[in-house]
Amino acid sequence: MDLVIGNYGKDLYIFKNIIPKSVRAKETCAEGVSIYSYAPKGIVAAAYENFVKEVLENE
């Protein structure tokens, strides 16, 4: 992350929220459902929710 900020941080806004890797998130693709349907209380669903909030705050 520091490398991205160092190379692009002056020219682009770098979002602070990071979506973690997760087996459950990968399983949603195979199941054809959203992470909110598959694991609504998981860390990935929470991370996406926080990311959306950050995007909307920086609109």
PDB file of N, H, CA, C and O in Angstrom:
ATOM      1  N   MET A   1       0.819  -1.191   0.000  1.00  0.00           N
ATOM      2  CA  MET A   1       0.000   0.000   0.000  1.00  0.00           C
ATOM      3  C   MET A   1       0.862   1.254   0.000  1.00  0.00           C
ATOM      4  O   MET A   1       0.543   2.232  -0.676  1.00  0.00           O
ATOM      5  N   ASP A   2       1.951   1.226   0.757  1.00  0.00           N
ATOM      6  H   ASP A   2       2.210   0.431   1.306  1.00  0.00           H
ATOM      7  CA  ASP A   2       2.841   2.384   0.808  1.00  0.00           C
ATOM      8  C   ASP A   2       3.439   2.692  -0.564  1.00  0.00           C
ATOM      9  O   ASP A   2       3.654   3.854  -0.907  1.00  0.00           O
ATOM     10  N   LEU A   3       3.703   1.657  -1.334  1.00  0.00           N
ATOM     11  H   LEU A   3       3.528   0.713  -1.055  1.00  0.00           H
ATOM     12  CA  LEU A   3       4.262   1.839  -2.674  1.00  0.00           C
ATOM     13  C   LEU A   3       3.256   2.552  -3.576  1.00  0.00           C
ATOM     14  O   LEU A   3       3.629   3.442  -4.340  1.00  0.00           O
ATOM     15  N   VAL A   4       1.995   2.166  -3.491  1.00  0.00           N
ATOM     16  H   VAL A   4       1.693   1.442  -2.870  1.00  0.00           H
ATOM     17  CA  VAL A   4       0.949   2.813  -4.285  1.00  0.00           C
ATOM     18  C   VAL A   4       0.819   4.278  -3.891  1.00  0.00           C
ATOM     19  O   VAL A   4       0.760   5.156  -4.752  1.00  0.00           O
ATOM     20  N   ILE A   5       0.775   4.536  -2.601  1.00  0.00           N
ATOM     21  H   ILE A   5       0.823   3.823  -1.902  1.00  0.00           H
ATOM     22  CA  ILE A   5       0.660   5.917  -2.127  1.00  0.00           C
ATOM     23  C   ILE A   5       1.882   6.726  -2.548  1.00  0.00           C
ATOM     24  O   ILE A   5       1.749   7.872  -2.978  1.00  0.00           O
ATOM     25  N   GLY A   6       3.061   6.143  -2.427  1.00  0.00           N
ATOM     26  H   GLY A   6       3.169   5.212  -2.078  1.00  0.00           H
ATOM     27  CA  GLY A   6       4.278   6.837  -2.813  1.00  0.00           C
ATOM     28  C   GLY A   6       4.328   7.178  -4.289  1.00  0.00           C
ATOM     29  O   GLY A   6       4.809   8.247  -4.666  1.00  0.00           O
ATOM     30  N   ASN A   7       3.835   6.275  -5.129  1.00  0.00           N
ATOM     31  H   ASN A   7       3.445   5.407  -4.823  1.00  0.00           H
ATOM     32  CA  ASN A   7       3.891   6.497  -6.577  1.00  0.00           C
ATOM     33  C   ASN A   7       2.735   7.333  -7.117  1.00  0.00           C
ATOM     34  O   ASN A   7       2.921   8.099  -8.063  1.00  0.00           O
ATOM     35  N   TYR A   8       1.554   7.197  -6.537  1.00  0.00           N
ATOM     36  H   TYR A   8       1.404   6.575  -5.769  1.00  0.00           H
ATOM     37  CA  TYR A   8       0.371   7.831  -7.119  1.00  0.00           C
ATOM     38  C   TYR A   8      -0.370   8.782  -6.179  1.00  0.00           C
ATOM     39  O   TYR A   8      -1.275   9.492  -6.616  1.00  0.00           O
ATOM     40  N   GLY A   9      -0.006   8.807  -4.915  1.00  0.00           N
ATOM     41  H   GLY A   9       0.730   8.230  -4.560  1.00  0.00           H
ATOM     42  CA  GLY A   9      -0.740   9.589  -3.924  1.00  0.00           C
ATOM     43  C   GLY A   9      -0.812  11.072  -4.191  1.00  0.00           C
ATOM     44  O   GLY A   9      -1.752  11.732  -3.748  1.00  0.00           O
ATOM     45  N   LYS A  10       0.155  11.610  -4.900  1.00  0.00           N
ATOM     46  H   LYS A  10       0.918  11.074  -5.259  1.00  0.00           H
ATOM     47  CA  LYS A  10       0.140  13.047  -5.208  1.00  0.00           C
ATOM     48  C   LYS A  10      -0.839  13.369  -6.327  1.00  0.00           C
ATOM     49  O   LYS A  10      -1.359  14.483  -6.406  1.00  0.00           O
ATOM     50  N   ASP A  11      -1.093  12.378  -7.202  1.00  0.00           N
ATOM     51  H   ASP A  11      -0.671  11.474  -7.137  1.00  0.00           H
ATOM     52  CA  ASP A  11      -1.932  12.608  -8.373  1.00  0.00           C
ATOM     53  C   ASP A  11      -3.344  12.055  -8.234  1.00  0.00           C
ATOM     54  O   ASP A  11      -4.263  12.531  -8.901  1.00  0.00           O
ATOM     55  N   LEU A  12      -3.529  11.056  -7.375  1.00  0.00           N
ATOM     56  H   LEU A  12      -2.783  10.669  -6.833  1.00  0.00           H
ATOM     57  CA  LEU A  12      -4.815  10.397  -7.240  1.00  0.00           C
ATOM     58  C   LEU A  12      -5.209  10.291  -5.779  1.00  0.00           C
ATOM     59  O   LEU A  12      -4.355  10.248  -4.894  1.00  0.00           O
ATOM     60  N   TYR A  13      -6.512  10.250  -5.537  1.00  0.00           N
ATOM     61  H   TYR A  13      -7.205  10.286  -6.257  1.00  0.00           H
ATOM     62  CA  TYR A  13      -6.994   9.973  -4.184  1.00  0.00           C
ATOM     63  C   TYR A  13      -6.895   8.464  -3.966  1.00  0.00           C
ATOM     64  O   TYR A  13      -7.430   7.691  -4.761  1.00  0.00           O
ATOM     65  N   ILE A  14      -6.234   8.048  -2.924  1.00  0.00           N
ATOM     66  H   ILE A  14      -5.800   8.676  -2.279  1.00  0.00           H
ATOM     67  CA  ILE A  14      -6.102   6.633  -2.581  1.00  0.00           C
ATOM     68  C   ILE A  14      -7.074   6.356  -1.435  1.00  0.00           C
ATOM     69  O   ILE A  14      -6.955   6.936  -0.356  1.00  0.00           O
ATOM     70  N   PHE A  15      -8.017   5.480  -1.676  1.00  0.00           N
ATOM     71  H   PHE A  15      -8.113   5.009  -2.553  1.00  0.00           H
ATOM     72  CA  PHE A  15      -8.999   5.147  -0.652  1.00  0.00           C
ATOM     73  C   PHE A  15      -8.323   4.445   0.512  1.00  0.00           C
ATOM     74  O   PHE A  15      -7.389   3.665   0.326  1.00  0.00           O
ATOM     75  N   LYS A  16      -8.798   4.728   1.702  1.00  0.00           N
ATOM     76  H   LYS A  16      -9.557   5.362   1.853  1.00  0.00           H
ATOM     77  CA  LYS A  16      -8.214   4.161   2.910  1.00  0.00           C
ATOM     78  C   LYS A  16      -8.761   2.766   3.224  1.00  0.00           C
ATOM     79  O   LYS A  16      -8.068   1.942   3.820  1.00  0.00           O
ATOM     80  N   ASN A  17     -10.000   2.510   2.821  1.00  0.00           N
ATOM     81  H   ASN A  17     -10.563   3.180   2.337  1.00  0.00           H
ATOM     82  CA  ASN A  17     -10.614   1.210   3.076  1.00  0.00           C
ATOM     83  C   ASN A  17     -10.078   0.169   2.100  1.00  0.00           C
ATOM     84  O   ASN A  17      -9.981   0.405   0.896  1.00  0.00           O
ATOM     85  N   ILE A  18      -9.738  -0.976   2.653  1.00  0.00           N
ATOM     86  H   ILE A  18      -9.817  -1.168   3.631  1.00  0.00           H
ATOM     87  CA  ILE A  18      -9.188  -2.073   1.855  1.00  0.00           C
ATOM     88  C   ILE A  18     -10.128  -3.262   1.983  1.00  0.00           C
ATOM     89  O   ILE A  18     -10.558  -3.602   3.085  1.00  0.00           O
ATOM     90  N   ILE A  19     -10.448  -3.895   0.857  1.00  0.00           N
ATOM     91  H   ILE A  19     -10.099  -3.619  -0.038  1.00  0.00           H
ATOM     92  CA  ILE A  19     -11.285  -5.084   0.859  1.00  0.00           C
ATOM     93  C   ILE A  19     -10.366  -6.289   1.056  1.00  0.00           C
ATOM     94  O   ILE A  19      -9.502  -6.550   0.219  1.00  0.00           O
ATOM     95  N   PRO A  20     -10.544  -7.022   2.151  1.00  0.00           N
ATOM     96  CA  PRO A  20      -9.645  -8.152   2.413  1.00  0.00           C
ATOM     97  C   PRO A  20      -9.950  -9.346   1.511  1.00  0.00           C
ATOM     98  O   PRO A  20     -11.066  -9.495   1.012  1.00  0.00           O
ATOM     99  N   LYS A  21      -8.950 -10.185   1.314  1.00  0.00           N
ATOM    100  H   LYS A  21      -8.044 -10.064   1.719  1.00  0.00           H
ATOM    101  CA  LYS A  21      -9.159 -11.435   0.595  1.00  0.00           C
ATOM    102  C   LYS A  21      -9.881 -12.393   1.523  1.00  0.00           C
ATOM    103  O   LYS A  21      -9.641 -12.403   2.730  1.00  0.00           O
ATOM    104  N   SER A  22     -10.765 -13.195   0.955  1.00  0.00           N
ATOM    105  H   SER A  22     -10.960 -13.186  -0.026  1.00  0.00           H
ATOM    106  CA  SER A  22     -11.551 -14.105   1.779  1.00  0.00           C
ATOM    107  C   SER A  22     -12.065 -15.263   0.933  1.00  0.00           C
ATOM    108  O   SER A  22     -12.492 -15.075  -0.206  1.00  0.00           O
ATOM    109  N   VAL A  23     -12.017 -16.442   1.495  1.00  0.00           N
ATOM    110  H   VAL A  23     -11.669 -16.595   2.420  1.00  0.00           H
ATOM    111  CA  VAL A  23     -12.563 -17.611   0.812  1.00  0.00           C
ATOM    112  C   VAL A  23     -14.066 -17.430   0.622  1.00  0.00           C
ATOM    113  O   VAL A  23     -14.609 -17.781  -0.425  1.00  0.00           O
ATOM    114  N   ARG A  24     -14.724 -16.895   1.613  1.00  0.00           N
ATOM    115  H   ARG A  24     -14.283 -16.610   2.464  1.00  0.00           H
ATOM    116  CA  ARG A  24     -16.178 -16.694   1.518  1.00  0.00           C
ATOM    117  C   ARG A  24     -16.524 -15.722   0.390  1.00  0.00           C
ATOM    118  O   ARG A  24     -17.538 -15.896  -0.286  1.00  0.00           O
ATOM    119  N   ALA A  25     -15.705 -14.720   0.187  1.00  0.00           N
ATOM    120  H   ALA A  25     -14.882 -14.579   0.736  1.00  0.00           H
ATOM    121  CA  ALA A  25     -15.951 -13.783  -0.910  1.00  0.00           C
ATOM    122  C   ALA A  25     -15.784 -14.484  -2.250  1.00  0.00           C
ATOM    123  O   ALA A  25     -16.548 -14.225  -3.181  1.00  0.00           O
ATOM    124  N   LYS A  26     -14.814 -15.351  -2.359  1.00  0.00           N
ATOM    125  H   LYS A  26     -14.194 -15.561  -1.604  1.00  0.00           H
ATOM    126  CA  LYS A  26     -14.619 -16.108  -3.608  1.00  0.00           C
ATOM    127  C   LYS A  26     -15.777 -17.066  -3.856  1.00  0.00           C
ATOM    128  O   LYS A  26     -16.156 -17.306  -5.002  1.00  0.00           O
ATOM    129  N   GLU A  27     -16.333 -17.607  -2.790  1.00  0.00           N
ATOM    130  H   GLU A  27     -16.025 -17.412  -1.858  1.00  0.00           H
ATOM    131  CA  GLU A  27     -17.454 -18.536  -2.930  1.00  0.00           C
ATOM    132  C   GLU A  27     -18.693 -17.850  -3.492  1.00  0.00           C
ATOM    133  O   GLU A  27     -19.526 -18.502  -4.122  1.00  0.00           O
ATOM    134  N   THR A  28     -18.825 -16.543  -3.273  1.00  0.00           N
ATOM    135  H   THR A  28     -18.149 -16.014  -2.761  1.00  0.00           H
ATOM    136  CA  THR A  28     -19.996 -15.833  -3.795  1.00  0.00           C
ATOM    137  C   THR A  28     -20.034 -15.864  -5.312  1.00  0.00           C
ATOM    138  O   THR A  28     -21.110 -15.917  -5.908  1.00  0.00           O
ATOM    139  N   CYS A  29     -18.870 -15.832  -5.939  1.00  0.00           N
ATOM    140  H   CYS A  29     -17.996 -15.789  -5.456  1.00  0.00           H
ATOM    141  CA  CYS A  29     -18.817 -15.903  -7.411  1.00  0.00           C
ATOM    142  C   CYS A  29     -19.354 -17.241  -7.894  1.00  0.00           C
ATOM    143  O   CYS A  29     -20.135 -17.296  -8.844  1.00  0.00           O
ATOM    144  N   ALA A  30     -18.937 -18.310  -7.245  1.00  0.00           N
ATOM    145  H   ALA A  30     -18.303 -18.266  -6.473  1.00  0.00           H
ATOM    146  CA  ALA A  30     -19.384 -19.650  -7.623  1.00  0.00           C
ATOM    147  C   ALA A  30     -20.891 -19.817  -7.384  1.00  0.00           C
ATOM    148  O   ALA A  30     -21.579 -20.497  -8.145  1.00  0.00           O
ATOM    149  N   GLU A  31     -21.383 -19.191  -6.325  1.00  0.00           N
ATOM    150  H   GLU A  31     -20.823 -18.639  -5.707  1.00  0.00           H
ATOM    151  CA  GLU A  31     -22.799 -19.295  -5.984  1.00  0.00           C
ATOM    152  C   GLU A  31     -23.660 -18.320  -6.794  1.00  0.00           C
ATOM    153  O   GLU A  31     -24.870 -18.511  -6.917  1.00  0.00           O
ATOM    154  N   GLY A  32     -23.038 -17.286  -7.339  1.00  0.00           N
ATOM    155  H   GLY A  32     -22.056 -17.130  -7.238  1.00  0.00           H
ATOM    156  CA  GLY A  32     -23.780 -16.294  -8.119  1.00  0.00           C
ATOM    157  C   GLY A  32     -24.633 -15.365  -7.265  1.00  0.00           C
ATOM    158  O   GLY A  32     -25.693 -14.911  -7.696  1.00  0.00           O
ATOM    159  N   VAL A  33     -24.164 -15.087  -6.055  1.00  0.00           N
ATOM    160  H   VAL A  33     -23.302 -15.456  -5.705  1.00  0.00           H
ATOM    161  CA  VAL A  33     -24.892 -14.186  -5.157  1.00  0.00           C
ATOM    162  C   VAL A  33     -23.947 -13.109  -4.640  1.00  0.00           C
ATOM    163  O   VAL A  33     -22.727 -13.215  -4.767  1.00  0.00           O
ATOM    164  N   SER A  34     -24.530 -12.083  -4.061  1.00  0.00           N
ATOM    165  H   SER A  34     -25.521 -11.996  -3.958  1.00  0.00           H
ATOM    166  CA  SER A  34     -23.695 -11.016  -3.505  1.00  0.00           C
ATOM    167  C   SER A  34     -23.150 -11.430  -2.142  1.00  0.00           C
ATOM    168  O   SER A  34     -23.673 -12.342  -1.502  1.00  0.00           O
ATOM    169  N   ILE A  35     -22.105 -10.756  -1.715  1.00  0.00           N
ATOM    170  H   ILE A  35     -21.680 -10.015  -2.236  1.00  0.00           H
ATOM    171  CA  ILE A  35     -21.528 -11.026  -0.412  1.00  0.00           C
ATOM    172  C   ILE A  35     -22.537 -10.705   0.688  1.00  0.00           C
ATOM    173  O   ILE A  35     -22.495 -11.300   1.765  1.00  0.00           O
ATOM    174  N   TYR A  36     -23.443  -9.765   0.419  1.00  0.00           N
ATOM    175  H   TYR A  36     -23.478  -9.282  -0.456  1.00  0.00           H
ATOM    176  CA  TYR A  36     -24.454  -9.390   1.407  1.00  0.00           C
ATOM    177  C   TYR A  36     -25.499 -10.482   1.605  1.00  0.00           C
ATOM    178  O   TYR A  36     -26.099 -10.584   2.676  1.00  0.00           O
ATOM    179  N   SER A  37     -25.719 -11.296   0.577  1.00  0.00           N
ATOM    180  H   SER A  37     -25.232 -11.212  -0.292  1.00  0.00           H
ATOM    181  CA  SER A  37     -26.633 -12.433   0.700  1.00  0.00           C
ATOM    182  C   SER A  37     -25.931 -13.639   1.297  1.00  0.00           C
ATOM    183  O   SER A  37     -26.511 -14.382   2.088  1.00  0.00           O
ATOM    184  N   TYR A  38     -24.686 -13.824   0.912  1.00  0.00           N
ATOM    185  H   TYR A  38     -24.215 -13.221   0.269  1.00  0.00           H
ATOM    186  CA  TYR A  38     -23.934 -15.021   1.299  1.00  0.00           C
ATOM    187  C   TYR A  38     -23.380 -14.939   2.716  1.00  0.00           C
ATOM    188  O   TYR A  38     -23.492 -15.895   3.484  1.00  0.00           O
ATOM    189  N   ALA A  39     -22.792 -13.822   3.061  1.00  0.00           N
ATOM    190  H   ALA A  39     -22.700 -13.045   2.437  1.00  0.00           H
ATOM    191  CA  ALA A  39     -22.188 -13.649   4.392  1.00  0.00           C
ATOM    192  C   ALA A  39     -22.368 -12.199   4.842  1.00  0.00           C
ATOM    193  O   ALA A  39     -21.400 -11.441   4.906  1.00  0.00           O
ATOM    194  N   PRO A  40     -23.597 -11.819   5.153  1.00  0.00           N
ATOM    195  CA  PRO A  40     -23.880 -10.410   5.436  1.00  0.00           C
ATOM    196  C   PRO A  40     -23.186  -9.844   6.672  1.00  0.00           C
ATOM    197  O   PRO A  40     -23.014  -8.629   6.774  1.00  0.00           O
ATOM    198  N   LYS A  41     -22.785 -10.695   7.609  1.00  0.00           N
ATOM    199  H   LYS A  41     -22.924 -11.682   7.527  1.00  0.00           H
ATOM    200  CA  LYS A  41     -22.134 -10.207   8.826  1.00  0.00           C
ATOM    201  C   LYS A  41     -20.626 -10.438   8.801  1.00  0.00           C
ATOM    202  O   LYS A  41     -19.954 -10.269   9.819  1.00  0.00           O
ATOM    203  N   GLY A  42     -20.097 -10.822   7.652  1.00  0.00           N
ATOM    204  H   GLY A  42     -20.643 -10.959   6.825  1.00  0.00           H
ATOM    205  CA  GLY A  42     -18.670 -11.090   7.538  1.00  0.00           C
ATOM    206  C   GLY A  42     -17.833  -9.838   7.370  1.00  0.00           C
ATOM    207  O   GLY A  42     -18.356  -8.742   7.171  1.00  0.00           O
ATOM    208  N   ILE A  43     -16.512 -10.024   7.453  1.00  0.00           N
ATOM    209  H   ILE A  43     -16.087 -10.915   7.614  1.00  0.00           H
ATOM    210  CA  ILE A  43     -15.606  -8.874   7.361  1.00  0.00           C
ATOM    211  C   ILE A  43     -15.575  -8.278   5.958  1.00  0.00           C
ATOM    212  O   ILE A  43     -15.338  -7.080   5.801  1.00  0.00           O
ATOM    213  N   VAL A  44     -15.810  -9.094   4.947  1.00  0.00           N
ATOM    214  H   VAL A  44     -16.002 -10.067   5.075  1.00  0.00           H
ATOM    215  CA  VAL A  44     -15.793  -8.570   3.578  1.00  0.00           C
ATOM    216  C   VAL A  44     -17.014  -7.689   3.324  1.00  0.00           C
ATOM    217  O   VAL A  44     -16.897  -6.622   2.722  1.00  0.00           O
ATOM    218  N   ALA A  45     -18.175  -8.130   3.779  1.00  0.00           N
ATOM    219  H   ALA A  45     -18.270  -8.997   4.268  1.00  0.00           H
ATOM    220  CA  ALA A  45     -19.382  -7.313   3.625  1.00  0.00           C
ATOM    221  C   ALA A  45     -19.215  -5.977   4.355  1.00  0.00           C
ATOM    222  O   ALA A  45     -19.600  -4.929   3.835  1.00  0.00           O
ATOM    223  N   ALA A  46     -18.649  -6.017   5.539  1.00  0.00           N
ATOM    224  H   ALA A  46     -18.336  -6.867   5.962  1.00  0.00           H
ATOM    225  CA  ALA A  46     -18.411  -4.783   6.298  1.00  0.00           C
ATOM    226  C   ALA A  46     -17.407  -3.889   5.584  1.00  0.00           C
ATOM    227  O   ALA A  46     -17.562  -2.668   5.566  1.00  0.00           O
ATOM    228  N   ALA A  47     -16.378  -4.492   4.995  1.00  0.00           N
ATOM    229  H   ALA A  47     -16.251  -5.483   5.010  1.00  0.00           H
ATOM    230  CA  ALA A  47     -15.362  -3.716   4.277  1.00  0.00           C
ATOM    231  C   ALA A  47     -15.969  -3.020   3.059  1.00  0.00           C
ATOM    232  O   ALA A  47     -15.670  -1.855   2.796  1.00  0.00           O
ATOM    233  N   TYR A  48     -16.824  -3.734   2.311  1.00  0.00           N
ATOM    234  H   TYR A  48     -17.066  -4.680   2.525  1.00  0.00           H
ATOM    235  CA  TYR A  48     -17.481  -3.109   1.155  1.00  0.00           C
ATOM    236  C   TYR A  48     -18.401  -1.973   1.603  1.00  0.00           C
ATOM    237  O   TYR A  48     -18.462  -0.930   0.953  1.00  0.00           O
ATOM    238  N   GLU A  49     -19.106  -2.172   2.699  1.00  0.00           N
ATOM    239  H   GLU A  49     -19.056  -3.019   3.228  1.00  0.00           H
ATOM    240  CA  GLU A  49     -19.982  -1.120   3.212  1.00  0.00           C
ATOM    241  C   GLU A  49     -19.174   0.117   3.593  1.00  0.00           C
ATOM    242  O   GLU A  49     -19.573   1.238   3.280  1.00  0.00           O
ATOM    243  N   ASN A  50     -18.052  -0.078   4.262  1.00  0.00           N
ATOM    244  H   ASN A  50     -17.727  -0.989   4.517  1.00  0.00           H
ATOM    245  CA  ASN A  50     -17.193   1.052   4.631  1.00  0.00           C
ATOM    246  C   ASN A  50     -16.594   1.732   3.412  1.00  0.00           C
ATOM    247  O   ASN A  50     -16.449   2.954   3.390  1.00  0.00           O
ATOM    248  N   PHE A  51     -16.244   0.942   2.388  1.00  0.00           N
ATOM    249  H   PHE A  51     -16.362  -0.050   2.406  1.00  0.00           H
ATOM    250  CA  PHE A  51     -15.702   1.507   1.170  1.00  0.00           C
ATOM    251  C   PHE A  51     -16.746   2.388   0.462  1.00  0.00           C
ATOM    252  O   PHE A  51     -16.430   3.480  -0.010  1.00  0.00           O
ATOM    253  N   VAL A  52     -17.977   1.900   0.399  1.00  0.00           N
ATOM    254  H   VAL A  52     -18.233   1.013   0.783  1.00  0.00           H
ATOM    255  CA  VAL A  52     -19.048   2.690  -0.234  1.00  0.00           C
ATOM    256  C   VAL A  52     -19.252   4.004   0.516  1.00  0.00           C
ATOM    257  O   VAL A  52     -19.425   5.054  -0.102  1.00  0.00           O
ATOM    258  N   LYS A  53     -19.231   3.945   1.841  1.00  0.00           N
ATOM    259  H   LYS A  53     -19.090   3.092   2.343  1.00  0.00           H
ATOM    260  CA  LYS A  53     -19.360   5.179   2.632  1.00  0.00           C
ATOM    261  C   LYS A  53     -18.232   6.150   2.314  1.00  0.00           C
ATOM    262  O   LYS A  53     -18.458   7.352   2.174  1.00  0.00           O
ATOM    263  N   GLU A  54     -17.008   5.620   2.201  1.00  0.00           N
ATOM    264  H   GLU A  54     -16.825   4.644   2.315  1.00  0.00           H
ATOM    265  CA  GLU A  54     -15.869   6.482   1.887  1.00  0.00           C
ATOM    266  C   GLU A  54     -16.015   7.101   0.497  1.00  0.00           C
ATOM    267  O   GLU A  54     -15.702   8.276   0.306  1.00  0.00           O
ATOM    268  N   VAL A  55     -16.487   6.319  -0.470  1.00  0.00           N
ATOM    269  H   VAL A  55     -16.742   5.364  -0.315  1.00  0.00           H
ATOM    270  CA  VAL A  55     -16.695   6.844  -1.821  1.00  0.00           C
ATOM    271  C   VAL A  55     -17.716   7.962  -1.798  1.00  0.00           C
ATOM    272  O   VAL A  55     -17.501   9.014  -2.399  1.00  0.00           O
ATOM    273  N   LEU A  56     -18.817   7.747  -1.115  1.00  0.00           N
ATOM    274  H   LEU A  56     -18.992   6.892  -0.626  1.00  0.00           H
ATOM    275  CA  LEU A  56     -19.861   8.764  -1.062  1.00  0.00           C
ATOM    276  C   LEU A  56     -19.408  10.030  -0.334  1.00  0.00           C
ATOM    277  O   LEU A  56     -19.820  11.134  -0.689  1.00  0.00           O
ATOM    278  N   GLU A  57     -18.566   9.871   0.677  1.00  0.00           N
ATOM    279  H   GLU A  57     -18.230   8.974   0.966  1.00  0.00           H
ATOM    280  CA  GLU A  57     -18.047  11.031   1.408  1.00  0.00           C
ATOM    281  C   GLU A  57     -17.089  11.846   0.548  1.00  0.00           C
ATOM    282  O   GLU A  57     -16.912  13.041   0.785  1.00  0.00           O
ATOM    283  N   ASN A  58     -16.474  11.222  -0.437  1.00  0.00           N
ATOM    284  H   ASN A  58     -16.617  10.251  -0.629  1.00  0.00           H
ATOM    285  CA  ASN A  58     -15.482  11.917  -1.271  1.00  0.00           C
ATOM    286  C   ASN A  58     -16.018  12.225  -2.661  1.00  0.00           C
ATOM    287  O   ASN A  58     -15.247  12.464  -3.591  1.00  0.00           O
ATOM    288  N   GLU A  59     -17.315  12.218  -2.799  1.00  0.00           N
ATOM    289  H   GLU A  59     -17.940  12.024  -2.043  1.00  0.00           H
ATOM    290  CA  GLU A  59     -17.954  12.483  -4.077  1.00  0.00           C
ATOM    291  C   GLU A  59     -17.750  13.911  -4.508  1.00  0.00           C
ATOM    292  O   GLU A  59     -18.226  14.309  -5.572  1.00  0.00           O
TER     293      GLU A  59
END
